[in-house]
């Protein structure tokens, strides 16, 4: 089970990803298709219920045109 600080970080990261996706007018299925993952996987990233591998996070940030440094704060 993740520690509380880890849980908070995952939730923060998920909110940032969801907000970026929504600002761009993208649906979950668009992101899922672009990354080659399922819609539930993207949902889990956005809710903080899943750990995102570093490579997947880079791909996601690239697709959403997000600065990884900003996401890490």
Secondary structure, 3 states (H helix, E strand, C coil): CCCHHHHHHHHHHHHHHHHHHHHCCCCHHHHHHHHCCCHHHHHHHHHCCCCCCHHHHHHHHHHHCCCHHHHCC
